[in-house]
Amino acid sequence: MAAAEAVADEIVTAPKPGLVDPLGQGCHIDMTWQTFIKSAQAIEPFWKYQTMIGLSGTAPSDALRRLRFIGVAMEKKMFAATSGINTHKGLIFLLSLLLYGSAYCIYSRKEMTPENIVRFASESVQGLTARELGSLSEKTGSENLTNGEKLFLTHGITGVRGEAENGFPSIIKHGLPELRRTFLMGASTNSARIAALLSIMYSSEDSNVIHRGGYDFWKDEYKNMVKETIERFNPLSEDYRPLEDLEKKFLKSRISPGGAADLLCCSIFLDLITKPTCQQ
């Protein structure tokens, strides 16, 4: 299945600054790339069930409830496989939505384009940010808040909810076009994915980075470091020293753009299923 293939492809893409890959642990002392493989294997059987929700004709207004029911089971399997380490929680949410969107395209007899897929996926989460984050200001300081909830209250960062509700702009406008552009230029598959990752890192609201480094760091220093790396990295050269230099900087602040990695996986997924050969 394309979803499982995309998850594996993201894991082995390297070097990914601050992230876990086969070359190193990045900023994570509690996991290796084998941890991600175990997680991927644990959740792989569930992707087909998320797909069936779309193929069965479940309307976007009813899809999220069913997707989340399966998503909770996926998270339990993930945590069991990784001894409690969160490897793919954000990805389970994002990729489940895209699987639904692609399957609903088939059900609706719509052309399976990235735009149609994200439209249906996005329709299934309309109003989600307001429903789940809008009332947070009423909570007292003594109540437990997730990192994402704290970032929303403090800086208005909507995270994966906002990404999905707004039509996956980091993927449609940045990750997927950059992936295809660099590959068509002659870059290797790995270098094209690295270029796409950098584009996503620069353009997306990565709550992982903001939580670890702070909002001001993400807004200024982080963006500047990524921009400099984009300017230095030539996908056609196979020279990964700019990425290695960026990792050294990330290690100092324990910065890990995990949200961007999830969006890279989603970009790979959309690329796989919307190529002409996949629609014949």
C-alpha positions in Angstrom: 0.0 0.0 0.0 1.2 3.5 -0.8 0.7 4.7 2.7 3.1 2.1 4.2 5.6 2.8 1.4 5.5 6.5 2.1 6.1 5.9 5.8 9.1 3.7 5.0 10.4 6.2 2.4 10.4 9.0 4.9 12.2 7.0 7.5 15.1 6.1 5.2 15.5 9.6 3.7 18.8 11.0 5.0 20.4 13.1 6.2 17.5 14.8 7.9 18.7 17.6 10.2 17.8 17.0 13.8 15.7 14.0 12.9 16.1 10.2 13.2 17.3 8.5 10.1 19.6 5.5 9.3 22.7 7.8 9.6 21.9 8.9 13.2 19.5 9.8 16.0 19.4 13.5 15.4 18.3 15.2 18.5 16.6 12.1 19.9 18.3 10.1 22.6 15.4 7.8 23.1 14.9 6.4 19.6 16.7 5.1 16.5 15.5 4.5 13.0 14.7 0.9 14.0 12.2 2.4 16.5 10.4 4.0 13.6 10.5 0.8 11.6 8.8 -1.0 14.5 6.2 1.7 14.8 5.6 1.7 11.0 5.1 -2.1 11.1 2.7 -1.9 14.0 0.4 0.7 12.4 0.6 -0.6 8.8 -2.3 -3.0 9.0 -4.7 -0.2 9.9 -4.2 2.0 6.9 -6.6 -0.1 4.8 -9.4 0.5 7.3 -8.9 4.3 7.0 -9.1 3.9 3.2 -12.3 1.9 3.5 -14.0 4.7 5.3 -13.7 6.8 2.1 -14.4 3.9 -0.3 -17.6 3.1 1.5 -18.9 6.6 0.8 -18.8 8.0 4.3 -19.5 11.8 3.9 -16.8 14.2 5.0 -19.0 15.5 7.8 -19.1 12.0 9.3 -15.6 10.8 8.4 -13.5 12.2 11.3 -15.3 10.4 14.0 -14.7 7.0 12.3 -11.1 7.9 11.3 -10.3 8.9 14.9 -11.8 5.7 16.3 -9.3 3.7 14.3 -6.6 6.2 14.9 -6.8 5.7 18.6 -6.2 1.9 18.1 -3.2 2.8 15.9 -1.7 5.0 18.6 -2.0 2.1 21.1 -0.2 -0.3 18.8 2.4 2.4 18.1 3.1 3.0 21.8 3.2 -0.8 22.5 5.7 -1.3 19.7 8.0 1.6 20.8 7.7 1.2 24.6 5.8 4.4 24.9 7.7 6.6 22.5 5.6 8.9 20.2 7.0 8.2 16.7 4.0 8.7 14.4 1.0 10.2 16.3 0.9 13.3 14.2 1.3 11.3 11.0 -1.5 9.0 11.9 -3.8 12.0 12.0 -2.6 13.6 8.8 -2.1 10.5 6.6 -5.4 9.0 7.7 -7.1 12.1 6.4 -5.3 11.9 3.1 -6.2 8.2 2.7 -9.8 9.1 3.3 -9.6 11.9 0.8 -8.0 9.7 -1.9 -10.5 6.9 -1.3 -13.5 9.4 -1.4 -12.2 10.6 -4.7 -12.6 7.1 -6.0 -16.1 6.7 -4.5 -17.2 10.1 -5.9 -15.6 9.3 -9.3 -13.5 12.4 -9.1 -10.1 12.6 -10.7 -7.5 11.6 -8.2 -5.4 14.8 -8.1 -3.6 16.2 -5.1 -6.1 19.1 -5.0 -9.2 16.9 -5.0 -7.7 14.6 -2.3 -6.8 17.4 0.1 -10.2 19.1 -0.6 -12.1 16.0 0.7 -9.6 15.5 3.5 -9.9 19.1 4.6 -13.7 19.0 4.4 -13.7 16.3 7.0 -12.1 18.5 9.6 -13.8 21.9 9.0 -14.4 23.6 12.3 -12.1 21.3 14.2 -9.7 24.0 15.4 -12.6 26.1 16.8 -14.2 23.1 18.4 -11.1 21.7 20.1 -9.0 24.8 20.7 -11.4 27.7 20.8 -12.5 27.1 24.4 -9.1 26.7 25.8 -9.0 30.2 27.2 -11.7 29.2 29.6 -9.4 26.6 31.2 -7.6 27.6 34.4 -3.9 27.5 34.7 -4.0 24.5 37.0 -5.5 22.3 34.3 -3.2 20.1 32.3 -2.6 21.4 28.7 -0.8 19.6 25.9 2.1 21.3 24.2 -0.1 22.0 21.2 -2.8 23.6 23.4 -0.2 25.8 25.1 1.1 27.0 21.8 -2.4 27.8 20.5 -3.2 29.9 23.6 0.1 31.7 23.6 0.8 32.3 19.9 -2.2 31.0 18.0 -0.3 28.1 16.5 -2.9 25.6 15.2 -0.5 22.7 14.4 -1.7 19.7 12.5 -5.4 20.7 13.0 -4.8 24.0 11.2 -2.7 22.4 8.5 -5.5 19.9 7.7 -8.3 22.4 8.0 -6.6 24.9 5.7 -6.1 22.3 2.9 -2.6 21.1 3.7 -0.8 24.2 2.3 2.7 23.0 3.4 2.2 19.9 1.2 0.3 21.4 -1.8 2.2 24.6 -2.1 5.7 23.5 -0.9 6.5 19.9 -0.2 4.9 18.2 -3.2 5.9 20.8 -5.9 9.5 20.9 -4.6 9.7 17.1 -4.6 8.6 16.8 -8.2 10.5 19.9 -9.4 13.9 18.7 -8.1 13.3 15.1 -9.3 12.5 16.3 -12.8 15.7 18.4 -12.7 17.6 15.2 -12.4 18.1 15.0 -8.6 18.1 11.5 -6.9 15.0 10.4 -5.1 16.7 11.0 -1.8 17.9 14.5 -2.7 14.5 15.4 -4.0 13.0 14.4 -0.7 15.6 16.4 1.2 14.8 19.4 -0.9 11.1 18.9 -0.2 11.8 18.6 3.5 13.7 21.9 3.6 10.9 23.6 1.8 8.4 22.3 4.3 10.6 23.2 7.2 10.8 26.8 6.0 7.1 27.2 5.3 5.2 25.3 8.0 4.2 25.9 11.6 6.2 23.2 13.2 5.0 22.9 16.8 7.8 20.5 17.6 10.4 23.2 16.8 8.4 25.9 18.6 8.0 23.7 21.7 11.7 22.8 21.9 13.3 26.2 20.8 10.6 28.7 21.6 8.4 30.8 19.3 10.9 33.6 18.8 13.6 31.1 17.9 11.3 29.4 15.3 10.2 32.7 13.8 13.7 34.1 13.3 16.8 32.1 13.9 15.3 28.7 12.8 13.9 30.2 9.6 17.1 31.9 8.8 19.1 28.7 9.3 16.8 26.7 7.1 16.8 29.5 4.4 20.6 29.5 4.4 20.7 25.7 4.0 18.2 25.9 1.1 20.5 28.4 -0.6 23.6 26.2 -0.1 22.1 22.8 -0.9 22.2 21.8 -4.5 20.0 18.7 -4.9 21.9 17.7 -8.1 25.3 17.6 -6.4 24.7 14.9 -3.8 26.7 17.1 -1.4 25.0 16.9 1.9 27.4 19.0 3.9 24.9 21.9 4.2 22.5 19.4 5.9 25.2 18.2 8.2 26.1 21.8 9.2 22.4 22.5 9.9 22.2 19.4 12.1 25.2 20.6 14.2 23.3 23.9 14.8 20.1 22.0 15.7 21.9 19.7 18.1 22.9 22.7 20.2 19.3 23.6 20.9 17.9 20.0 20.6 15.8 21.1 17.7 13.9 18.4 15.8 11.4 19.4 13.0 9.2 16.4 13.5 6.1 18.1 12.1 8.0 18.7 8.8 9.0 15.1 8.6 5.3 14.1 8.9 4.4 16.5 6.1 7.2 15.1 4.0 5.8 11.6 4.4 2.4 13.0 3.3 4.0 14.7 0.3 5.6 11.4 -0.7 2.3 9.6 -0.4 0.5 12.1 -2.6 3.3 11.9 -5.2 3.0 8.1 -5.2 -0.8 7.9 -5.7 -1.2 10.8 -8.1 1.3 9.8 -10.7 -0.3 8.9 -14.0 0.7 5.2 -13.7 -1.1 5.0 -10.4 -4.5 6.0 -11.9 -4.6 3.6 -14.8 
